[in-house]
């Protein structure tokens, strides 16, 4: 008797890239550079995506840092090439950033506090996912124009 097994993974993205990086300024810079290189391999414009990754990775290195624990960068092209999803996961799930639509501009002359405002301006959608403990993931989606 012959048994045929068919497995379909319709929800799996066709193109995906994941890397662990140190929660340092160097790791954040490398996240941006790797994003630019990977998106070039996929023939996807990278300027806005690289900027979003730079902000999320800098936040992971600054606010999500736990010594000895890396942060994860994940890029995935979803919806048959119509959307780029960016995820940065760190191990400080106890420190959640404000969510979409709740960001306040920094005070005049402040030297920080604009990163998520930049993400909100560049991304079509973004958000924060708590867990599993001790992690959190800040994600952003960019609509890709054919």
C-alpha positions as CSV (number, residue, x, y, z in Angstrom):
1,X,0.0,0.0,0.0
2,X,1.3,3.4,-0.9
3,X,0.7,6.3,1.4
4,X,1.2,9.8,0.1
5,X,1.8,12.6,2.6
6,X,1.3,16.2,1.5
7,X,2.4,19.0,3.7
8,X,1.5,22.5,2.8
9,X,2.7,25.6,4.7
10,X,0.7,28.4,3.3
11,X,1.4,30.7,6.2
12,X,5.2,30.3,6.0
13,X,6.9,33.3,4.4
14,X,8.7,32.6,1.1
15,X,11.7,34.7,2.1
16,X,13.0,34.9,5.7
17,X,16.2,36.0,7.4
18,X,16.9,35.6,11.2
19,X,20.1,36.5,13.1
20,X,21.1,36.8,16.8
21,X,23.2,39.9,17.6
22,X,24.9,41.3,20.7
23,X,22.9,44.0,22.5
24,X,25.5,46.7,21.8
25,X,25.8,49.7,19.5
26,X,28.0,47.5,17.3
27,X,25.2,44.8,17.2
28,X,22.6,47.5,16.3
29,X,24.8,48.8,13.5
30,X,25.4,45.3,12.2
31,X,21.6,44.7,12.2
32,X,21.1,47.7,9.9
33,X,24.0,46.6,7.6
34,X,22.7,43.0,7.4
35,X,19.2,44.3,6.6
36,X,20.5,46.4,3.8
37,X,22.5,43.4,2.4
38,X,19.7,40.9,2.7
39,X,17.1,43.2,1.1
40,X,19.5,43.9,-1.7
41,X,19.7,40.1,-2.3
42,X,15.9,40.0,-2.4
43,X,15.8,43.0,-4.7
44,X,13.7,45.0,-2.2
45,X,14.2,48.7,-1.6
46,X,15.9,49.0,1.8
47,X,16.1,52.7,2.9
48,X,13.0,52.8,5.1
49,X,13.5,49.2,6.3
50,X,17.1,49.9,7.2
51,X,16.0,53.0,9.2
52,X,13.3,51.0,11.0
53,X,15.7,48.2,11.9
54,X,18.3,50.8,13.1
55,X,15.8,52.3,15.5
56,X,14.4,49.0,16.8
57,X,17.9,47.5,17.2
58,X,19.2,50.6,19.0
59,X,16.3,50.4,21.4
60,X,17.0,46.7,21.9
61,X,20.7,47.5,22.7
62,X,19.8,50.5,25.0
63,X,16.5,49.5,26.7
64,X,16.4,45.8,26.2
65,X,19.9,44.8,27.1
66,X,20.6,42.0,29.5
67,X,24.3,41.1,29.7
68,X,25.0,37.8,28.1
69,X,21.7,37.7,26.1
70,X,21.5,38.5,22.5
71,X,18.6,40.2,20.6
72,X,17.1,38.6,17.5
73,X,16.4,40.3,14.2
74,X,13.9,38.7,11.9
75,X,13.0,39.8,8.4
76,X,10.2,38.1,6.4
77,X,8.6,38.9,3.1
78,X,4.9,38.0,3.5
79,X,1.7,38.1,1.5
80,X,3.4,37.0,-1.7
81,X,5.9,39.8,-1.7
82,X,3.4,42.5,-0.7
83,X,4.7,43.2,2.8
84,X,8.0,43.2,4.7
85,X,7.8,42.3,8.4
86,X,10.6,43.3,10.7
87,X,10.8,41.9,14.2
88,X,13.4,42.7,16.9
89,X,13.1,40.5,20.0
90,X,15.1,41.2,23.2
91,X,15.1,39.7,26.7
92,X,13.6,42.6,28.7
93,X,10.0,41.7,28.6
94,X,9.5,43.6,31.8
95,X,10.2,46.9,29.9
96,X,7.5,47.4,27.3
97,X,7.6,50.5,25.2
98,X,4.4,52.5,24.6
99,X,2.3,51.1,21.8
100,X,1.2,52.6,18.5
101,X,-0.8,55.8,18.8
102,X,0.3,56.5,22.4
103,X,3.7,58.1,21.6
104,X,4.4,61.6,22.8
105,X,7.0,63.8,21.2
106,X,10.1,64.4,23.3
107,X,10.7,67.7,25.0
108,X,12.4,70.5,23.1
109,X,16.1,69.9,23.1
110,X,15.9,66.3,24.2
111,X,18.6,64.2,22.7
112,X,16.6,60.9,22.5
113,X,13.0,59.7,22.4
114,X,12.3,59.9,18.7
115,X,13.1,56.3,17.6
116,X,9.6,54.9,17.8
117,X,8.1,58.1,16.3
118,X,10.4,57.4,13.3
119,X,9.2,53.8,13.2
120,X,5.5,54.9,13.4
121,X,6.1,57.4,10.5
122,X,7.8,54.9,8.2
123,X,5.9,51.7,8.9
124,X,2.4,50.9,7.7
125,X,1.8,49.1,11.0
126,X,3.8,48.3,14.1
127,X,3.3,47.0,17.6
128,X,4.7,45.2,20.6
129,X,4.2,41.5,21.6
130,X,5.0,40.5,25.2
131,X,6.4,37.1,25.9
132,X,7.2,34.4,26.1
133,X,8.9,35.4,29.3
134,X,11.5,37.0,29.5
135,X,11.1,38.3,25.9
136,X,9.3,41.0,24.0
137,X,9.1,41.6,20.3
138,X,8.7,45.0,18.7
139,X,7.6,44.5,15.1
140,X,6.9,46.7,12.1
141,X,5.4,46.1,8.7
142,X,6.2,48.0,5.5
143,X,4.0,47.6,2.5
144,X,6.1,46.8,-0.6
145,X,5.3,48.6,-3.8
146,X,5.6,46.3,-6.9
